[in-house]
Amino acid sequence: MKTPKDTDFNERKKAALDAKKALLEKFKAKPDENDPAVQARLAERAARAEAKRVREEAKRAEAERIRQEEDARKAAEAERKRLEEEEARRIEEERQAQLAKDPIARMIAEQAALMGARKRGGRR
């Protein structure tokens, strides 16, 4: 910033010194910790920090609940698939046992499999 031309060096030096003193006084005039305004600001800051902590805790709890529900859903799905596979295996074993007992039924099943393969364009 330019200085006015009608000021000399001593006036500029005095103005700078006054500005430094004013700045120093501003920092020296720090309010006391027992001042109600300072106490109110500290209480407000603590309340905001507590509210933030509560929000973050609620967010973490919600994420954990969602994760547990997802794990439970995956476990139930895996159990359902296991039971379906077990049931299909049991039915196939029963069918194989039935075919082994009855040679006519086995021959009919083999013929049906051959006919199905022919329709699909398989073995001729």
N, CA, C and O atoms as a Tinker XYZ file with bonds, in Angstrom:
   496  protein
     1  N      0.840000   -1.164000    0.000000    73     2
     2  CA     0.000000    0.000000    0.000000    64     1     3
     3  C      0.893000    1.237000    0.000000    63     2     4     5
     4  O      1.878000    1.304000    0.735000    81     3
     5  N      0.550000    2.186000   -0.807000    73     3     6
     6  CA     1.354000    3.396000   -0.881000    64     5     7
     7  C      1.108000    4.263000    0.340000    63     6     8     9
     8  O      0.006000    4.301000    0.889000    81     7
     9  N      2.157000    4.957000    0.751000    73     7    10
    10  CA     2.014000    5.901000    1.868000    64     9    11
    11  C      1.769000    7.287000    1.300000    63    10    12    13
    12  O      2.264000    7.624000    0.225000    81    11
    13  N      1.013000    8.079000    2.018000    73    11    14
    14  CA     0.793000    9.447000    1.516000    64    13    15
    15  C      2.134000   10.188000    1.424000    63    14    16    17
    16  O      3.040000    9.944000    2.222000    81    15
    17  N      2.248000   11.068000    0.473000    73    15    18
    18  CA     3.500000   11.752000    0.212000    64    17    19
    19  C      3.846000   12.792000    1.270000    63    18    20    21
    20  O      5.008000   13.173000    1.412000    81    19
    21  N      2.844000   13.251000    2.009000    73    19    22
    22  CA     3.130000   14.314000    2.972000    64    21    23
    23  C      3.587000   13.779000    4.333000    63    22    24    25
    24  O      3.763000   14.568000    5.262000    81    23
    25  N      3.785000   12.455000    4.479000    73    23    26
    26  CA     4.277000   11.946000    5.755000    64    25    27
    27  C      5.766000   11.667000    5.642000    63    26    28    29
    28  O      6.262000   11.249000    4.596000    81    27
    29  N      6.443000   11.899000    6.708000    73    27    30
    30  CA     7.882000   11.613000    6.676000    64    29    31
    31  C      8.146000   10.254000    7.331000    63    30    32    33
    32  O      7.214000    9.598000    7.797000    81    31
    33  N      9.362000    9.850000    7.366000    73    31    34
    34  CA     9.762000    8.541000    7.871000    64    33    35
    35  C      9.353000    8.345000    9.317000    63    34    36    37
    36  O      8.849000    7.278000    9.669000    81    35
    37  N      9.554000    9.338000   10.164000    73    35    38
    38  CA     9.233000    9.213000   11.594000    64    37    39
    39  C      7.739000    9.003000   11.818000    63    38    40    41
    40  O      7.355000    8.226000   12.693000    81    39
    41  N      6.893000    9.676000   11.050000    73    39    42
    42  CA     5.449000    9.498000   11.199000    64    41    43
    43  C      5.023000    8.087000   10.789000    63    42    44    45
    44  O      4.188000    7.464000   11.446000    81    43
    45  N      5.603000    7.596000    9.702000    73    43    46
    46  CA     5.286000    6.235000    9.260000    64    45    47
    47  C      5.765000    5.211000   10.277000    63    46    48    49
    48  O      5.075000    4.229000   10.549000    81    47
    49  N      6.938000    5.438000   10.835000    73    47    50
    50  CA     7.489000    4.530000   11.842000    64    49    51
    51  C      6.614000    4.514000   13.085000    63    50    52    53
    52  O      6.370000    3.453000   13.660000    81    51
    53  N      6.134000    5.699000   13.511000    73    51    54
    54  CA     5.261000    5.799000   14.673000    64    53    55
    55  C      3.913000    5.093000   14.408000    63    54    56    57
    56  O      3.379000    4.444000   15.307000    81    55
    57  N      3.371000    5.210000   13.212000    73    55    58
    58  CA     2.101000    4.573000   12.854000    64    57    59
    59  C      2.246000    3.047000   12.881000    63    58    60    61
    60  O      1.353000    2.349000   13.361000    81    59
    61  N      3.355000    2.534000   12.375000    73    59    62
    62  CA     3.587000    1.096000   12.391000    64    61    63
    63  C      3.724000    0.587000   13.813000    63    62    64    65
    64  O      3.207000   -0.478000   14.151000    81    63
    65  N      4.423000    1.350000   14.649000    73    63    66
    66  CA     4.588000    0.967000   16.045000    64    65    67
    67  C      3.244000    0.946000   16.767000    63    66    68    69
    68  O      2.971000    0.038000   17.552000    81    67
    69  N      2.411000    1.939000   16.505000    73    67    70
    70  CA     1.070000    1.994000   17.109000    64    69    71
    71  C      0.221000    0.799000   16.664000    63    70    72    73
    72  O     -0.527000    0.230000   17.459000    81    71
    73  N      0.342000    0.432000   15.409000    73    71    74
    74  CA    -0.422000   -0.720000   14.899000    64    73    75
    75  C      0.037000   -1.997000   15.590000    63    74    76    77
    76  O     -0.792000   -2.836000   15.943000    81    75
    77  N      1.352000   -2.158000   15.791000    73    75    78
    78  CA     1.868000   -3.345000   16.472000    64    77    79
    79  C      1.396000   -3.385000   17.918000    63    78    80    81
    80  O      1.048000   -4.449000   18.430000    81    79
    81  N      1.382000   -2.229000   18.578000    73    79    82
    82  CA     0.920000   -2.169000   19.966000    64    81    83
    83  C     -0.561000   -2.539000   20.061000    63    82    84    85
    84  O     -0.973000   -3.274000   20.958000    81    83
    85  N     -1.349000   -2.019000   19.124000    73    83    86
    86  CA    -2.784000   -2.324000   19.128000    64    85    87
    87  C     -3.009000   -3.821000   18.945000    63    86    88    89
    88  O     -3.873000   -4.408000   19.596000    81    87
    89  N     -2.231000   -4.433000   18.062000    73    87    90
    90  CA    -2.350000   -5.863000   17.836000    64    89    91
    91  C     -1.947000   -6.653000   19.075000    63    90    92    93
    92  O     -2.587000   -7.645000   19.423000    81    91
    93  N     -0.879000   -6.207000   19.740000    73    91    94
    94  CA    -0.425000   -6.856000   20.960000    64    93    95
    95  C     -1.468000   -6.727000   22.072000    63    94    96    97
    96  O     -1.700000   -7.683000   22.811000    81    95
    97  N     -2.080000   -5.591000   22.194000    73    95    98
    98  CA    -3.130000   -5.375000   23.200000    64    97    99
    99  C     -4.339000   -6.274000   22.938000    63    98   100   101
   100  O     -4.990000   -6.757000   23.864000    81    99
   101  N     -4.611000   -6.478000   21.689000    73    99   102
   102  CA    -5.747000   -7.338000   21.345000    64   101   103
   103  C     -5.507000   -8.753000   21.882000    63   102   104   105
   104  O     -6.425000   -9.375000   22.416000    81   103
   105  N     -4.289000   -9.259000   21.744000    73   103   106
   106  CA    -3.997000  -10.604000   22.232000    64   105   107
   107  C     -3.831000  -10.646000   23.746000    63   106   108   109
   108  O     -4.109000  -11.670000   24.370000    81   107
   109  N     -3.379000   -9.539000   24.346000    73   107   110
   110  CA    -3.232000   -9.506000   25.797000    64   109   111
   111  C     -4.578000   -9.447000   26.496000    63   110   112   113
   112  O     -4.707000   -9.899000   27.634000    81   111
   113  N     -5.556000   -8.910000   25.844000    73   111   114
   114  CA    -6.875000   -8.740000   26.443000    64   113   115
   115  C     -7.698000  -10.011000   26.323000    63   114   116   117
   116  O     -8.896000   -9.948000   26.047000    81   115
   117  N     -7.075000  -11.162000   26.526000    73   115   118
   118  CA    -7.759000  -12.448000   26.450000    64   117   119
   119  C     -8.758000  -12.553000   27.600000    63   118   120   121
   120  O     -8.413000  -12.248000   28.742000    81   119
   121  N    -10.006000  -12.986000   27.315000    73   119   122
   122  CA   -10.998000  -13.080000   28.385000    64   121   123
   123  C    -10.638000  -14.176000   29.389000    63   122   124   125
   124  O     -9.988000  -15.163000   29.045000    81   123
   125  N    -11.062000  -13.987000   30.607000    73   123   126
   126  CA   -10.803000  -14.931000   31.682000    64   125   127
   127  C    -11.614000  -16.212000   31.442000    63   126   128   129
   128  O    -12.691000  -16.165000   30.847000    81   127
   129  N    -11.096000  -17.346000   31.903000    73   127   130
   130  CA   -11.797000  -18.619000   31.699000    64   129   131
   131  C    -13.097000  -18.689000   32.500000    63   130   132   133
   132  O    -13.965000  -19.505000   32.190000    81   131
   133  N    -13.241000  -17.863000   33.504000    73   131   134
   134  CA   -14.466000  -17.835000   34.295000    64   133   135
   135  C    -15.508000  -16.905000   33.695000    63   134   136   137
   136  O    -16.606000  -16.774000   34.236000    81   135
   137  N    -15.183000  -16.270000   32.609000    73   135   138
   138  CA   -16.106000  -15.360000   31.939000    64   137   139
   139  C    -17.303000  -16.175000   31.413000    63   138   140   141
   140  O    -17.100000  -17.229000   30.810000    81   139
   141  N    -18.525000  -15.715000   31.627000    73   139   142
   142  CA   -19.711000  -16.467000   31.190000    64   141   143
   143  C    -19.742000  -16.713000   29.672000    63   142   144   145
   144  O    -20.201000  -17.765000   29.227000    81   143
   145  N    -19.263000  -15.764000   28.890000    73   143   146
   146  CA   -19.271000  -15.951000   27.437000    64   145   147
   147  C    -18.321000  -17.084000   27.045000    63   146   148   149
   148  O    -18.633000  -17.891000   26.169000    81   147
   149  N    -17.166000  -17.135000   27.697000    73   147   150
   150  CA   -16.195000  -18.196000   27.417000    64   149   151
   151  C    -16.777000  -19.534000   27.858000    63   150   152   153
   152  O    -16.667000  -20.529000   27.141000    81   151
   153  N    -17.389000  -19.558000   29.021000    73   151   154
   154  CA   -18.005000  -20.794000   29.515000    64   153   155
   155  C    -19.108000  -21.267000   28.567000    63   154   156   157
   156  O    -19.239000  -22.464000   28.309000    81   155
   157  N    -19.899000  -20.325000   28.051000    73   155   158
   158  CA   -20.977000  -20.694000   27.124000    64   157   159
   159  C    -20.405000  -21.287000   25.837000    63   158   160   161
   160  O    -20.930000  -22.277000   25.327000    81   159
   161  N    -19.336000  -20.693000   25.310000    73   159   162
   162  CA   -18.713000  -21.219000   24.093000    64   161   163
   163  C    -18.140000  -22.610000   24.326000    63   162   164   165
   164  O    -18.292000  -23.497000   23.487000    81   163
   165  N    -17.483000  -22.800000   25.464000    73   163   166
   166  CA   -16.921000  -24.116000   25.793000    64   165   167
   167  C    -18.030000  -25.171000   25.930000    63   166   168   169
   168  O    -17.891000  -26.297000   25.452000    81   167
   169  N    -19.122000  -24.789000   26.587000    73   167   170
   170  CA   -20.243000  -25.724000   26.754000    64   169   171
   171  C    -20.863000  -26.070000   25.400000    63   170   172   173
   172  O    -21.212000  -27.223000   25.149000    81   171
   173  N    -20.999000  -25.061000   24.527000    73   171   174
   174  CA   -21.564000  -25.302000   23.200000    64   173   175
   175  C    -20.651000  -26.221000   22.394000    63   174   176   177
   176  O    -21.125000  -27.121000   21.701000    81   175
   177  N    -19.362000  -25.996000   22.483000    73   175   178
   178  CA   -18.397000  -26.833000   21.771000    64   177   179
   179  C    -18.465000  -28.281000   22.282000    63   178   180   181
   180  O    -18.438000  -29.226000   21.494000    81   179
   181  N    -18.552000  -28.441000   23.606000    73   179   182
   182  CA   -18.644000  -29.778000   24.180000    64   181   183
   183  C    -19.953000  -30.464000   23.759000    63   182   184   185
   184  O    -19.969000  -31.664000   23.485000    81   183
   185  N    -21.049000  -29.694000   23.710000    73   183   186
   186  CA   -22.337000  -30.264000   23.304000    64   185   187
   187  C    -22.293000  -30.714000   21.847000    63   186   188   189
   188  O    -22.821000  -31.774000   21.510000    81   187
   189  N    -21.666000  -29.913000   20.977000    73   187   190
   190  CA   -21.542000  -30.297000   19.575000    64   189   191
   191  C    -20.684000  -31.552000   19.424000    63   190   192   193
   192  O    -21.002000  -32.436000   18.629000    81   191
   193  N    -19.600000  -31.626000   20.189000    73   191   194
   194  CA   -18.727000  -32.802000   20.119000    64   193   195
   195  C    -19.470000  -34.054000   20.586000    63   194   196   197
   196  O    -19.336000  -35.123000   19.991000    81   195
   197  N    -20.248000  -33.911000   21.649000    73   195   198
   198  CA   -21.030000  -35.042000   22.159000    64   197   199
   199  C    -22.093000  -35.474000   21.148000    63   198   200   201
   200  O    -22.298000  -36.669000   20.934000    81   199
   201  N    -22.768000  -34.504000   20.528000    73   199   202
   202  CA   -23.784000  -34.827000   19.527000    64   201   203
   203  C    -23.148000  -35.544000   18.335000    63   202   204   205
   204  O    -23.723000  -36.491000   17.797000    81   203
   205  N    -21.982000  -35.100000   17.932000    73   203   206
   206  CA   -21.289000  -35.743000   16.825000    64   205   207
   207  C    -20.908000  -37.174000   17.203000    63   206   208   209
   208  O    -21.062000  -38.090000   16.395000    81   207
   209  N    -20.414000  -37.369000   18.420000    73   207   210
   210  CA   -20.043000  -38.702000   18.874000    64   209   211
   211  C    -21.267000  -39.628000   18.884000    63   210   212   213
   212  O    -21.177000  -40.785000   18.474000    81   211
   213  N    -22.398000  -39.116000   19.351000    73   211   214
   214  CA   -23.632000  -39.915000   19.395000    64   213   215
   215  C    -24.078000  -40.282000   17.979000    63   214   216   217
   216  O    -24.481000  -41.418000   17.733000    81   215
   217  N    -24.008000  -39.312000   17.034000    73   215   218
   218  CA   -24.396000  -39.599000   15.649000    64   217   219
   219  C    -23.496000  -40.672000   15.038000    63   218   220   221
   220  O    -23.974000  -41.588000   14.369000    81   219
   221  N    -22.198000  -40.550000   15.273000    73   219   222
   222  CA   -21.267000  -41.530000   14.724000    64   221   223
   223  C    -21.495000  -42.911000   15.333000    63   222   224   225
   224  O    -21.406000  -43.923000   14.637000    81   223
   225  N    -21.787000  -42.952000   16.622000    73   223   226
   226  CA   -22.059000  -44.230000   17.285000    64   225   227
   227  C    -23.331000  -44.859000   16.718000    63   226   228   229
   228  O    -23.384000  -46.067000   16.488000    81   227
   229  N    -24.360000  -44.029000   16.493000    73   227   230
   230  CA   -25.606000  -44.541000   15.915000    64   229   231
   231  C    -25.356000  -45.055000   14.499000    63   230   232   233
   232  O    -25.906000  -46.083000   14.104000    81   231
   233  N    -24.537000  -44.351000   13.745000    73   231   234
   234  CA   -24.210000  -44.780000   12.383000    64   233   235
   235  C    -23.472000  -46.112000   12.398000    63   234   236   237
   236  O    -23.754000  -46.996000   11.588000    81   235
   237  N    -22.518000  -46.253000   13.331000    73   235   238
   238  CA   -21.782000  -47.519000   13.442000    64   237   239
   239  C    -22.717000  -48.659000   13.847000    63   238   240   241
   240  O    -22.620000  -49.765000   13.316000    81   239
   241  N    -23.621000  -48.385000   14.785000    73   239   242
   242  CA   -24.565000  -49.411000   15.236000    64   241   243
   243  C    -25.485000  -49.837000   14.090000    63   242   244   245
   244  O    -25.768000  -51.025000   13.934000    81   243
   245  N    -25.948000  -48.885000   13.297000    73   243   246
   246  CA   -26.810000  -49.195000   12.157000    64   245   247
   247  C    -26.053000  -50.030000   11.123000    63   246   248   249
   248  O    -26.602000  -50.985000   10.574000    81   247
   249  N    -24.810000  -49.679000   10.860000    73   247   250
   250  CA   -23.997000  -50.442000    9.905000    64   249   251
   251  C    -23.777000  -51.865000   10.424000    63   250   252   253
   252  O    -23.819000  -52.818000    9.647000    81   251
   253  N    -23.546000  -52.012000   11.709000    73   251   254
   254  CA   -23.347000  -53.340000   12.300000    64   253   255
   255  C    -24.635000  -54.160000   12.208000    63   254   256   257
   256  O    -24.597000  -55.354000   11.909000    81   255
   257  N    -25.784000  -53.509000   12.470000    73   255   258
   258  CA   -27.070000  -54.205000   12.372000    64   257   259
   259  C    -27.322000  -54.676000   10.939000    63   258   260   261
   260  O    -27.785000  -55.796000   10.723000    81   259
   261  N    -27.020000  -53.828000    9.973000    73   259   262
   262  CA   -27.211000  -54.201000    8.566000    64   261   263
   263  C    -26.280000  -55.349000    8.195000    63   262   264   265
   264  O    -26.683000  -56.271000    7.486000    81   263
   265  N    -25.032000  -55.296000    8.672000    73   263   266
   266  CA   -24.077000  -56.352000    8.381000    64   265   267
   267  C    -24.551000  -57.681000    8.972000    63   266   268   269
   268  O    -24.447000  -58.722000    8.324000    81   267
   269  N    -25.072000  -57.645000   10.210000    73   267   270
   270  CA   -25.558000  -58.872000   10.846000    64   269   271
   271  C    -26.773000  -59.437000   10.112000    63   270   272   273
   272  O    -26.894000  -60.651000    9.949000    81   271
   273  N    -27.678000  -58.551000    9.667000    73   271   274
   274  CA   -28.838000  -59.012000    8.907000    64   273   275
   275  C    -28.404000  -59.656000    7.601000    63   274   276   277
   276  O    -28.948000  -60.683000    7.197000    81   275
   277  N    -27.418000  -59.048000    6.939000    73   275   278
   278  CA   -26.910000  -59.595000    5.685000    64   277   279
   279  C    -26.259000  -60.957000    5.919000    63   278   280   281
   280  O    -26.456000  -61.886000    5.136000    81   279
   281  N    -25.482000  -61.072000    6.997000    73   279   282
   282  CA   -24.860000  -62.362000    7.330000    64   281   283
   283  C    -25.919000  -63.418000    7.613000    63   282   284   285
   284  O    -25.791000  -64.560000    7.169000    81   283
   285  N    -26.963000  -63.046000    8.348000    73   283   286
   286  CA   -28.036000  -63.988000    8.661000    64   285   287
   287  C    -28.769000  -64.406000    7.388000    63   286   288   289
   288  O    -29.122000  -65.574000    7.226000    81   287
   289  N    -28.998000  -63.447000    6.484000    73   287   290
   290  CA   -29.674000  -63.758000    5.228000    64   289   291
   291  C    -28.829000  -64.719000    4.394000    63   290   292   293
   292  O    -29.350000  -65.675000    3.819000    81   291
   293  N    -27.515000  -64.458000    4.333000    73   291   294
   294  CA   -26.627000  -65.345000    3.568000    64   293   295
   295  C    -26.588000  -66.744000    4.181000    63   294   296   297
   296  O    -26.575000  -67.735000    3.451000    81   295
   297  N    -26.568000  -66.837000    5.507000    73   295   298
   298  CA   -26.547000  -68.135000    6.173000    64   297   299
   299  C    -27.846000  -68.893000    5.892000    63   298   300   301
   300  O    -27.816000  -70.097000    5.640000    81   299
   301  N    -28.985000  -68.198000    5.934000    73   299   302
   302  CA   -30.268000  -68.837000    5.660000    64   301   303
   303  C    -30.328000  -69.312000    4.211000    63   302   304   305
   304  O    -30.838000  -70.396000    3.924000    81   303
   305  N    -29.803000  -68.491000    3.301000    73   303   306
   306  CA   -29.783000  -68.877000    1.883000    64   305   307
   307  C    -28.902000  -70.111000    1.664000    63   306   308   309
   308  O    -29.275000  -71.019000    0.920000    81   307
   309  N    -27.738000  -70.142000    2.311000    73   307   310
   310  CA   -26.840000  -71.288000    2.183000    64   309   311
   311  C    -27.495000  -72.551000    2.757000    63   310   312   313
   312  O    -27.369000  -73.632000    2.181000    81   311
   313  N    -28.185000  -72.415000    3.874000    73   311   314
   314  CA   -28.867000  -73.558000    4.486000    64   313   315
   315  C    -29.999000  -74.055000    3.578000    63   314   316   317
   316  O    -30.203000  -75.260000    3.427000    81   315
   317  N    -30.729000  -73.112000    2.979000    73   315   318
   318  CA   -31.818000  -73.489000    2.071000    64   317   319
   319  C    -31.262000  -74.257000    0.864000    63   318   320   321
   320  O    -31.822000  -75.276000    0.459000    81   319
   321  N    -30.164000  -73.764000    0.297000    73   319   322
   322  CA   -29.559000  -74.457000   -0.847000    64   321   323
   323  C    -29.060000  -75.846000   -0.449000    63   322   324   325
   324  O    -29.231000  -76.812000   -1.193000    81   323
   325  N    -28.444000  -75.937000    0.730000    73   323   326
   326  CA   -27.953000  -77.234000    1.193000    64   325   327
   327  C    -29.103000  -78.225000    1.332000    63   326   328   329
   328  O    -28.988000  -79.381000    0.923000    81   327
   329  N    -30.212000  -77.767000    1.911000    73   327   330
   330  CA   -31.368000  -78.649000    2.075000    64   329   331
   331  C    -31.953000  -79.066000    0.725000    63   330   332   333
   332  O    -32.348000  -80.218000    0.550000    81   331
   333  N    -32.010000  -78.138000   -0.226000    73   331   334
   334  CA   -32.526000  -78.471000   -1.554000    64   333   335
   335  C    -31.644000  -79.514000   -2.231000    63   334   336   337
   336  O    -32.143000  -80.474000   -2.818000    81   335
   337  N    -30.318000  -79.317000   -2.143000    73   335   338
   338  CA   -29.392000  -80.279000   -2.749000    64   337   339
   339  C    -29.504000  -81.650000   -2.078000    63   338   340   341
   340  O    -29.462000  -82.686000   -2.741000    81   339
   341  N    -29.646000  -81.634000   -0.765000    73   339   342
   342  CA   -29.787000  -82.889000   -0.031000    64   341   343
   343  C    -31.063000  -83.611000   -0.440000    63   342   344   345
   344  O    -31.069000  -84.829000   -0.618000    81   343
   345  N    -32.148000  -82.848000   -0.588000    73   343   346
   346  CA   -33.431000  -83.440000   -1.003000    64   345   347
   347  C    -33.331000  -83.991000   -2.427000    63   346   348   349
   348  O    -33.832000  -85.080000   -2.707000    81   347
   349  N    -32.688000  -83.242000   -3.324000    73   347   350
   350  CA   -32.528000  -83.712000   -4.703000    64   349   351
   351  C    -31.671000  -84.978000   -4.734000    63   350   352   353
   352  O    -31.967000  -85.904000   -5.489000    81   351
   353  N    -30.624000  -85.026000   -3.931000    73   351   354
   354  CA   -29.762000  -86.198000   -3.868000    64   353   355
   355  C    -30.546000  -87.414000   -3.329000    63   354   356   357
   356  O    -30.415000  -88.527000   -3.839000    81   355
   357  N    -31.356000  -87.174000   -2.295000    73   355   358
   358  CA   -32.157000  -88.263000   -1.719000    64   357   359
   359  C    -33.163000  -88.792000   -2.747000    63   358   360   361
   360  O    -33.344000  -90.003000   -2.872000    81   359
   361  N    -33.807000  -87.897000   -3.471000    73   359   362
   362  CA   -34.781000  -88.320000   -4.485000    64   361   363
   363  C    -34.092000  -89.120000   -5.589000    63   362   364   365
   364  O    -34.619000  -90.134000   -6.048000    81   363
   365  N    -32.906000  -88.659000   -6.015000    73   363   366
   366  CA   -32.164000  -89.380000   -7.055000    64   365   367
   367  C    -31.733000  -90.758000   -6.564000    63   366   368   369
   368  O    -31.791000  -91.730000   -7.318000    81   367
   369  N    -31.306000  -90.848000   -5.323000    73   367   370
   370  CA   -30.906000  -92.145000   -4.755000    64   369   371
   371  C    -32.100000  -93.091000   -4.693000    63   370   372   373
   372  O    -31.969000  -94.279000   -4.989000    81   371
   373  N    -33.264000  -92.571000   -4.311000    73   371   374
   374  CA   -34.476000  -93.391000   -4.269000    64   373   375
   375  C    -34.850000  -93.872000   -5.666000    63   374   376   377
   376  O    -35.254000  -95.020000   -5.853000    81   375
   377  N    -34.709000  -92.979000   -6.640000    73   375   378
   378  CA   -35.038000  -93.353000   -8.022000    64   377   379
   379  C    -34.079000  -94.430000   -8.516000    63   378   380   381
   380  O    -34.493000  -95.404000   -9.143000    81   379
   381  N    -32.783000  -94.241000   -8.223000    73   379   382
   382  CA   -31.787000  -95.242000   -8.635000    64   381   383
   383  C    -32.054000  -96.590000   -7.942000    63   382   384   385
   384  O    -31.933000  -97.647000   -8.561000    81   383
   385  N    -32.413000  -96.540000   -6.660000    73   383   386
   386  CA   -32.713000  -97.771000   -5.929000    64   385   387
   387  C    -33.937000  -98.450000   -6.521000    63   386   388   389
   388  O    -33.967000  -99.675000   -6.641000    81   387
   389  N    -34.937000  -97.678000   -6.888000    73   387   390
   390  CA   -36.146000  -98.229000   -7.484000    64   389   391
   391  C    -35.836000  -98.861000   -8.833000    63   390   392   393
   392  O    -36.332000  -99.943000   -9.149000    81   391
   393  N    -35.006000  -98.174000   -9.632000    73   391   394
   394  CA   -34.636000  -98.713000  -10.942000    64   393   395
   395  C    -33.805000  -99.992000  -10.790000    63   394   396   397
   396  O    -33.932000 -100.918000  -11.591000    81   395
   397  N    -32.964000 -100.037000   -9.768000    73   395   398
   398  CA   -32.147000 -101.231000   -9.547000    64   397   399
   399  C    -33.027000 -102.417000   -9.150000    63   398   400   401
   400  O    -32.711000 -103.555000   -9.497000    81   399
   401  N    -34.106000 -102.179000   -8.441000    73   399   402
   402  CA   -35.005000 -103.255000   -8.019000    64   401   403
   403  C    -35.865000 -103.749000   -9.175000    63   402   404   405
   404  O    -36.159000 -104.941000   -9.260000    81   403
   405  N    -36.263000 -102.866000  -10.047000    73   403   406
   406  CA   -37.197000 -103.204000  -11.113000    64   405   407
   407  C    -36.493000 -103.072000  -12.465000    63   406   408   409
   408  O    -36.339000 -101.956000  -12.960000    81   407
   409  N    -36.061000 -104.180000  -13.076000    73   407   410
   410  CA   -35.331000 -104.101000  -14.347000    64   409   411
   411  C    -36.191000 -103.553000  -15.488000    63   410   412   413
   412  O    -35.656000 -102.929000  -16.404000    81   411
   413  N    -37.477000 -103.766000  -15.457000    73   411   414
   414  CA   -38.354000 -103.244000  -16.511000    64   413   415
   415  C    -38.413000 -101.720000  -16.424000    63   414   416   417
   416  O    -38.338000 -101.036000  -17.444000    81   415
   417  N    -38.544000 -101.196000  -15.224000    73   415   418
   418  CA   -38.578000  -99.741000  -15.044000    64   417   419
   419  C    -37.241000  -99.127000  -15.473000    63   418   420   421
   420  O    -37.210000  -98.027000  -16.025000    81   419
   421  N    -36.125000  -99.849000  -15.215000    73   419   422
   422  CA   -34.815000  -99.353000  -15.622000    64   421   423
   423  C    -34.722000  -99.292000  -17.143000    63   422   424   425
   424  O    -34.194000  -98.328000  -17.697000    81   423
   425  N    -35.232000 -100.312000  -17.813000    73   423   426
   426  CA   -35.181000 -100.345000  -19.264000    64   425   427
   427  C    -36.053000  -99.233000  -19.851000    63   426   428   429
   428  O    -35.672000  -98.607000  -20.840000    81   427
   429  N    -37.191000  -98.988000  -19.262000    73   427   430
   430  CA   -38.076000  -97.915000  -19.733000    64   429   431
   431  C    -37.387000  -96.555000  -19.547000    63   430   432   433
   432  O    -37.453000  -95.701000  -20.431000    81   431
   433  N    -36.732000  -96.355000  -18.405000    73   431   434
   434  CA   -36.030000  -95.103000  -18.146000    64   433   435
   435  C    -34.885000  -94.894000  -19.126000    63   434   436   437
   436  O    -34.648000  -93.774000  -19.580000    81   435
   437  N    -34.159000  -95.991000  -19.461000    73   435   438
   438  CA   -33.065000  -95.881000  -20.428000    64   437   439
   439  C    -33.598000  -95.531000  -21.808000    63   438   440   441
   440  O    -33.013000  -94.713000  -22.518000    81   439
   441  N    -34.704000  -96.148000  -22.184000    73   439   442
   442  CA   -35.307000  -95.857000  -23.488000    64   441   443
   443  C    -35.796000  -94.410000  -23.547000    63   442   444   445
   444  O    -35.648000  -93.737000  -24.567000    81   443
   445  N    -36.378000  -93.941000  -22.441000    73   443   446
   446  CA   -36.846000  -92.553000  -22.393000    64   445   447
   447  C    -35.672000  -91.588000  -22.503000    63   446   448   449
   448  O    -35.789000  -90.539000  -23.137000    81   447
   449  N    -34.547000  -91.933000  -21.894000    73   447   450
   450  CA   -33.360000  -91.090000  -21.978000    64   449   451
   451  C    -32.831000  -91.074000  -23.401000    63   450   452   453
   452  O    -32.420000  -90.024000  -23.895000    81   451
   453  N    -32.835000  -92.226000  -24.071000    73   451   454
   454  CA   -32.381000  -92.279000  -25.464000    64   453   455
   455  C    -33.291000  -91.471000  -26.377000    63   454   456   457
   456  O    -32.815000  -90.762000  -27.264000    81   455
   457  N    -34.604000  -91.577000  -26.163000    73   455   458
   458  CA   -35.558000  -90.817000  -26.978000    64   457   459
   459  C    -35.383000  -89.312000  -26.764000    63   458   460   461
   460  O    -35.472000  -88.520000  -27.702000    81   459
   461  N    -35.136000  -88.948000  -25.532000    73   459   462
   462  CA   -34.909000  -87.535000  -25.236000    64   461   463
   463  C    -33.645000  -87.027000  -25.905000    63   462   464   465
   464  O    -33.616000  -85.898000  -26.393000    81   463
   465  N    -32.601000  -87.844000  -25.935000    73   463   466
   466  CA   -31.350000  -87.462000  -26.574000    64   465   467
   467  C    -31.547000  -87.336000  -28.083000    63   466   468   469
   468  O    -30.969000  -86.450000  -28.712000    81   467
   469  N    -32.345000  -88.201000  -28.654000    73   467   470
   470  CA   -32.613000  -88.126000  -30.107000    64   469   471
   471  C    -33.375000  -86.856000  -30.460000    63   470   472   473
   472  O    -33.090000  -86.219000  -31.475000    81   471
   473  N    -34.341000  -86.488000  -29.627000    73   471   474
   474  CA   -35.107000  -85.267000  -29.867000    64   473   475
   475  C    -34.236000  -84.034000  -29.771000    63   474   476   477
   476  O    -34.454000  -83.054000  -30.483000    81   475
   477  N    -33.256000  -84.080000  -28.896000    73   475   478
   478  CA   -32.358000  -82.945000  -28.717000    64   477   479
   479  C    -31.255000  -82.919000  -29.773000    63   478   480   481
   480  O    -30.486000  -81.959000  -29.836000    81   479
   481  N    -31.170000  -83.925000  -30.575000    73   479   482
   482  CA   -30.157000  -83.968000  -31.627000    64   481   483
   483  C    -28.885000  -84.629000  -31.155000    63   482   484   485
   484  O    -27.810000  -84.378000  -31.701000    81   483
   485  N    -28.994000  -85.459000  -30.163000    73   483   486
   486  CA   -27.821000  -86.136000  -29.607000    64   485   487
   487  C    -27.522000  -87.410000  -30.349000    63   486   488   489
   488  O    -27.495000  -87.412000  -31.580000    81   487
   489  N    -27.303000  -88.473000  -29.654000    73   487   490
   490  CA   -26.959000  -89.760000  -30.214000    64   489   491
   491  C    -28.100000  -90.331000  -31.039000    63   490   492   493
   492  O    -29.257000  -90.263000  -30.625000    81   491
   493  N    -27.783000  -90.904000  -32.226000    73   491   494
   494  CA   -28.826000  -91.433000  -33.116000    64   493   495
   495  C    -28.655000  -92.888000  -33.315000    63   494   496
   496  O    -29.438000  -93.509000  -34.033000    81   495
